[in-house]
Amino acid sequence: QLARSMSDIAPQPLTRQRSRLAETSEAVAAADAQAETTGVGRIGVGSYVDRFDKMPSWESCVHPVAMFKKNEYGMIIGCNIMSLQRDFMGNFIDRNLQNSLNLNDLKLEKDWSKVPHSEAVVLVHQIEGGEVLKKNTGSNEPTDYVLTVDNLLKIISIQQRLQFRLPVILMGETGCGKTALVRFLARTLDFKLETLDIHGGITDQTIMDFLDKAIAGSTGARLLVFFDEINAANCMALFKTVIIDRVYGNKQIPDHVGIISCCNPYRLRKSHELEDVALVFQHHVGDQAASGITDPMKKLVYRVHPLPESLIDVVSDFGSLSEKSEEIYINAILRKELPKKEDSGVEGAGVVAGLSAPTDGSDAANEYDTFVYAFKELLCQSQTYVREVNGDERSVVSMRDIARAARVFKWFLTYYSKLRGVSAVGVSDDKDGAMRINVSSSMRPHLRTALILTLGYCYHSRLDRDQRTFYREKLCQTWNRMKTENSAVEWLKLDSIQELERMLIDTQLEFVSQGPSG
């Protein structure tokens, strides 16, 4: 009996020890779960997002910029002041002083919205001065980027920071033009551009190897390093030293190297249903299943890591494109991707034209303008509707969708027309390989078919059944509005939602039936 009692008592210390270990493990797991659920690092998700929401956005400021123009020897030869608010200087300088300054080439009241593309490029060259002006002949001037007052101010602001090697971090919605802006700036200033796309699986060593290779390959020439989406990877400590301290490892970044970084915004999702879409993070403890620890990043629109304090201080919030700016870009993308057959180049890509409804007429130029106007209006409506059904979330569509629609349209126009026996849809230019479309009254049926298929493929197919009905109704309303402004769009014939649905189905069936079997 005594032996039995001793055997019962003996395991108790070991049992208590195991119990304490389990309690400790559970406490640690609970603390981790609390930290993961309520915070990004040590800051709550909501508080972190609020901090960026309170950051002044690009649209909320007038952005006055003083631009000192230089000659090829680096001497200052003039000054301009640009702002998003045209009469900005009138609040500070009286009319007599402004007139005196204008006589001395200090253009303080210039209407920058009417500056042609070539003059804007020259302005960027003059701000840089020196070797850029000596090298520039105008023959390599980039013409495939749309310059507006808005993005010209952004370019000049970035340019001036680069001149003094100050940190540049651009934050904005996907597809708002950050990457295109950096590429244009590099080409205009004759920088060699090296881009690294950051993703969740990238490591510090990969980034340092990229810098080593980029700097070694520059051979002392001006180099622009572009880190795209830096907050997509957990490499914030390295990015802080690279961007702020201009150091990586034990190496100093040379003065001839400029650095621009982009990051995705910190915004909470408007729909909780989207939080579990795609891969879902789960935390495991030992052999247990999911411990209940959740991923705080799933509440954000973009899966991003927190920025260090020193990087937050230099972030410029470019926000998203306004509806008017988006309309300008859509018009420019269509004219660049779908130039008319008579065009000899893409010079018009840099000029904002054709935004309003063209006047009635039958000449070839007006046929083309009418087509671009109609396509632009339908794409604008499509972008707006997709955002509406997604809780006004702007990131669900962007300029990438417009570029995709232009490419899809070219494909449908080319191959569907060939199936109908039309061979002269477009021609390939030897200089840039662009397909120049033949916009004429005889081509209207083919243009209409390709346009309907494009809208069906790029927008209609991504909606559920109820949303598709309302989408077709929106397209018909847009067409009726266009028809009242310009009767030349009558050939689209988007009379009713039932007719449009039938057209979508019949056109798809006709296209598939004429393709090769098997």
PEVENQUI-V161123 format. One record per residue. N is the residue number from 1. PHI is phi in whole degrees, -180 to 180 (* if undefined). OMEGA is omega in degrees with one decimal (* if undefined). Layout:
# PEVENQUI-V161123
n={N/N}
phi={PHI/PHI}
omega={OMEGA/OMEGA}
This chain:
# PEVENQUI-V161123
n={1/2/3/4/5/6/7/8/9/10/11/12/13/14/15/16/17/18/19/20/21/22/23/24/25/26/27/28/29/30/31/32/33/34/35/36/37/38/39/40/41/42/43/44/45/46/47/48/49/50/51/52/53/54/55/56/57/58/59/60/61/62/63/64/65/66/67/68/69/70/71/72/73/74/75/76/77/78/79/80/81/82/83/84/85/86/87/88/89/90/91/92/93/94/95/96/97/98/99/100/101/102/103/104/105/106/107/108/109/110/111/112/113/114/115/116/117/118/119/120/121/122/123/124/125/126/127/128/129/130/131/132/133/134/135/136/137/138/139/140/141/142/143/144/145/146/147/148/149/150/151/152/153/154/155/156/157/158/159/160/161/162/163/164/165/166/167/168/169/170/171/172/173/174/175/176/177/178/179/180/181/182/183/184/185/186/187/188/189/190/191/192/193/194/195/196/197/198/199/200/201/202/203/204/205/206/207/208/209/210/211/212/213/214/215/216/217/218/219/220/221/222/223/224/225/226/227/228/229/230/231/232/233/234/235/236/237/238/239/240/241/242/243/244/245/246/247/248/249/250/251/252/253/254/255/256/257/258/259/260/261/262/263/264/265/266/267/268/269/270/271/272/273/274/275/276/277/278/279/280/281/282/283/284/285/286/287/288/289/290/291/292/293/294/295/296/297/298/299/300/301/302/303/304/305/306/307/308/309/310/311/312/313/314/315/316/317/318/319/320/321/322/323/324/325/326/327/328/329/330/331/332/333/334/335/336/337/338/339/340/341/342/343/344/345/346/347/348/349/350/351/352/353/354/355/356/357/358/359/360/361/362/363/364/365/366/367/368/369/370/371/372/373/374/375/376/377/378/379/380/381/382/383/384/385/386/387/388/389/390/391/392/393/394/395/396/397/398/399/400/401/402/403/404/405/406/407/408/409/410/411/412/413/414/415/416/417/418/419/420/421/422/423/424/425/426/427/428/429/430/431/432/433/434/435/436/437/438/439/440/441/442/443/444/445/446/447/448/449/450/451/452/453/454/455/456/457/458/459/460/461/462/463/464/465/466/467/468/469/470/471/472/473/474/475/476/477/478/479/480/481/482/483/484/485/486/487/488/489/490/491/492/493/494/495/496/497/498/499/500/501/502/503/504/505/506/507/508/509/510/511/512/513/514/515/516/517/518}
phi={*/-64/-64/-65/-66/-66/-68/-71/-81/-57/-74/-60/-57/-66/-64/-63/-64/-63/-64/-65/-62/-66/-63/-63/-63/-66/-66/-63/-62/-66/-65/-63/-62/-64/-65/-70/-74/-102/-151/-99/70/-102/-111/-62/-57/-62/-65/-66/-65/-59/-63/-77/-64/-81/-69/-58/-86/-61/-69/-86/-122/-90/53/-70/-129/-90/-116/-93/-85/-121/-98/-68/-100/84/-87/-74/-120/176/-148/-130/-124/-118/-156/-67/-98/-60/-93/-57/-69/-64/-80/-127/-124/-74/-62/-62/-67/-62/-63/-65/-68/-63/-66/-104/64/-104/-81/-94/-122/-68/-84/-71/-69/-104/-74/-67/-57/-64/-68/-64/-65/-61/-61/-62/-63/-68/-65/-74/67/64/-62/-62/-71/-67/-78/-69/-116/89/-75/-104/-67/-69/-117/-97/-122/-86/-100/-121/-59/-61/-78/-67/-63/-63/-62/-67/-63/-66/-58/-69/-69/-64/-59/-109/54/-89/-63/-130/-129/-103/-117/-168/-63/-62/77/-88/105/-64/-66/-64/-64/-65/-64/-63/-61/-64/-68/-67/-93/61/-88/-80/-103/-122/-115/-124/-83/-88/-140/-63/-96/-77/-118/-59/-65/-63/-66/-67/-64/-62/-64/-58/-67/-65/-68/-65/-78/-79/48/86/-75/-66/-127/-118/-98/-121/-99/-98/64/-65/-87/-82/-123/-88/-126/-64/-63/-67/-63/-63/-69/-71/-79/-87/-92/55/-139/-143/62/-111/-117/-93/-78/-62/-68/-80/-104/-99/-127/-125/-126/-123/-140/-82/-72/-104/-138/-77/-66/-88/-122/-71/-66/-85/-68/-100/-76/74/-67/-113/-75/-137/-104/-113/-117/60/-92/-75/-78/-53/-86/96/-74/-107/-94/-66/-69/-68/-80/-94/-63/-111/-83/-129/-101/-69/-84/-64/-56/-66/-83/-59/-64/-112/-74/-110/-84/-84/63/-130/-71/-71/-61/-67/-65/-63/-62/-63/-68/-62/-59/-69/-64/-64/-70/-77/-79/-126/-69/-75/-61/-78/-68/-102/-165/-117/-59/-69/-64/-92/-114/-78/-144/72/-75/-90/-68/-68/-73/-63/173/-124/-72/-63/-63/-71/-59/-67/-61/-64/-62/-63/-61/-66/-62/-61/-63/-69/-69/-60/-64/-64/-61/-64/-69/-61/-68/-61/-75/-111/68/61/-79/-72/-76/-70/-137/-153/-67/-64/-67/-69/-62/-66/-62/-65/-69/-64/-60/-60/-65/-63/-64/-69/-81/-70/-67/-63/-63/-90/86/-99/-101/-100/-73/-152/-125/-98/-84/-68/-77/-124/71/-73/-87/-97/-84/-94/-97/-149/-63/-70/-91/-56/-60/-74/-64/-65/-62/-63/-66/-65/-63/-64/-63/-66/-75/-85/-128/-59/-71/-91/-104/-79/-63/-65/-66/-63/-62/-68/-64/-62/-64/-63/-64/-65/-63/-64/-65/-63/-66/-62/-65/-71/-82/-154/-68/-67/-89/-56/-65/-70/54/-99/-73/-144/-68/-68/-65/-67/-62/-63/-64/-62/-67/-63/-66/-64/-64/-64/-64/-67/-66/-92/-81/-66/-74/82}
omega={177.3/178.9/179.5/179.9/179.3/179.8/177.9/-176.3/-171.3/-175.1/-172.6/177.3/179.0/177.9/178.6/179.8/178.7/179.7/178.7/178.4/179.5/178.9/178.9/179.8/179.0/179.0/178.0/179.7/179.3/178.3/177.4/179.9/179.5/179.9/-178.9/-176.4/-171.9/-174.9/167.6/-171.5/179.2/-177.6/178.4/-179.2/-180.0/179.9/-179.5/179.0/179.2/-179.1/179.0/177.5/-179.5/178.1/179.7/179.0/-178.7/-175.4/-175.0/-177.7/-179.7/173.2/173.0/-178.5/174.9/-176.4/177.9/-177.8/-178.2/173.2/-176.4/178.4/178.3/179.9/-179.4/-176.8/-179.2/-178.5/172.9/173.1/-178.1/179.2/174.7/175.8/-170.1/-176.6/-177.0/-175.2/179.2/178.5/-172.9/-175.8/-178.9/-173.4/-178.4/179.1/178.1/178.4/178.5/179.2/179.2/177.5/178.8/176.7/172.5/-173.2/-176.2/-178.3/-178.8/176.9/-174.1/178.6/-178.7/179.9/178.4/-176.2/-176.5/179.3/177.9/177.9/177.8/178.6/177.7/177.2/-177.7/177.0/178.1/178.3/174.4/-172.2/-179.6/179.0/178.9/-177.8/-171.4/176.5/-178.3/-177.1/-179.2/-179.5/-179.3/-177.4/-175.7/178.3/-176.8/179.2/173.0/176.5/-177.4/-176.4/174.0/175.4/177.7/-179.7/-178.0/178.0/177.8/-179.2/-178.3/176.0/178.7/-179.2/-179.1/176.1/176.4/-178.5/177.9/174.8/-178.9/176.9/-179.3/180.0/177.2/178.6/-179.0/172.8/-178.7/-177.6/179.6/178.8/-179.6/179.3/178.7/-179.7/-179.8/-179.7/-177.7/-177.8/177.2/172.0/166.7/-174.7/173.7/-174.5/174.1/177.2/-176.7/177.3/-173.7/-176.6/-176.5/-177.4/176.9/-177.3/178.3/-179.9/-180.0/176.3/177.9/179.1/178.1/-177.6/-178.4/-178.1/178.4/-178.8/-178.2/178.8/176.1/178.3/-176.9/-173.9/175.5/178.7/-176.6/174.7/-176.7/177.5/-176.1/-178.4/175.3/-178.0/179.8/-179.7/-171.8/-179.1/179.2/-179.5/178.0/-178.9/-179.7/-173.2/-175.3/-174.5/-177.4/178.9/169.9/-173.5/175.6/-175.1/176.4/177.9/-176.4/-177.7/-177.9/-178.9/174.0/-177.2/172.9/178.5/175.2/174.5/177.0/-178.3/177.2/-179.1/176.8/176.2/176.6/179.7/179.1/-179.8/-177.7/-174.9/-177.8/176.6/-179.8/-176.2/-177.9/179.3/173.5/-179.5/-178.9/175.4/-179.6/-179.7/-178.5/174.1/-177.6/-173.8/-177.7/177.6/-178.5/-179.8/-178.6/-177.7/-178.8/177.7/-177.7/178.0/178.1/179.0/-171.1/176.2/-179.2/177.0/173.0/-178.1/-177.2/177.4/178.9/-176.9/-175.8/179.1/172.8/-176.8/178.6/175.3/179.5/-179.8/172.5/-179.2/179.4/178.3/179.5/177.9/178.7/-178.9/178.7/178.2/-178.1/179.6/179.7/179.6/177.8/-176.4/-176.5/179.1/179.7/-170.5/-176.6/-178.6/178.4/-179.2/-177.8/-178.7/-177.5/-178.4/-177.7/-177.0/178.0/-178.2/173.2/180.0/-179.5/-178.5/177.5/179.3/179.9/-179.8/-176.4/-179.2/-174.4/-179.1/-179.0/174.5/-178.9/179.7/178.7/179.2/-179.0/179.3/-179.0/179.6/180.0/-178.3/179.8/177.1/177.2/178.6/179.5/178.6/-179.0/-176.9/179.2/176.4/-178.7/-177.1/176.2/175.5/-179.0/176.1/-173.0/-174.4/-177.1/174.2/-178.0/178.0/175.9/177.3/178.5/177.9/178.0/179.5/178.7/179.3/178.7/178.1/178.9/-179.0/179.8/-178.6/-178.2/-170.6/178.4/178.6/177.3/177.8/177.8/176.8/178.2/-175.2/-173.4/179.5/-178.8/178.0/179.9/179.9/-177.2/-174.3/-175.3/177.3/-177.9/175.6/-178.4/-172.0/179.6/-178.6/179.8/-178.7/179.4/-178.6/-175.7/179.5/-179.0/176.3/-179.9/179.4/-179.4/-179.8/-179.6/177.7/179.6/178.3/178.3/-177.6/-172.1/-174.6/-175.1/-175.5/-177.8/-178.4/174.3/-170.4/-179.8/179.9/179.5/179.3/179.5/178.0/177.4/177.6/178.1/179.2/178.6/177.2/178.8/179.7/179.3/177.1/178.3/-177.3/177.5/179.2/-176.9/-176.9/-178.2/179.3/-178.8/-175.1/177.0/173.8/175.3/-169.7/-174.4/-178.9/177.6/178.5/179.9/177.1/179.0/179.2/178.8/-178.5/-178.3/-178.8/178.2/179.8/179.4/-179.0/-178.7/-176.4/-177.9/178.5/179.1/-180.0/178.6/*}
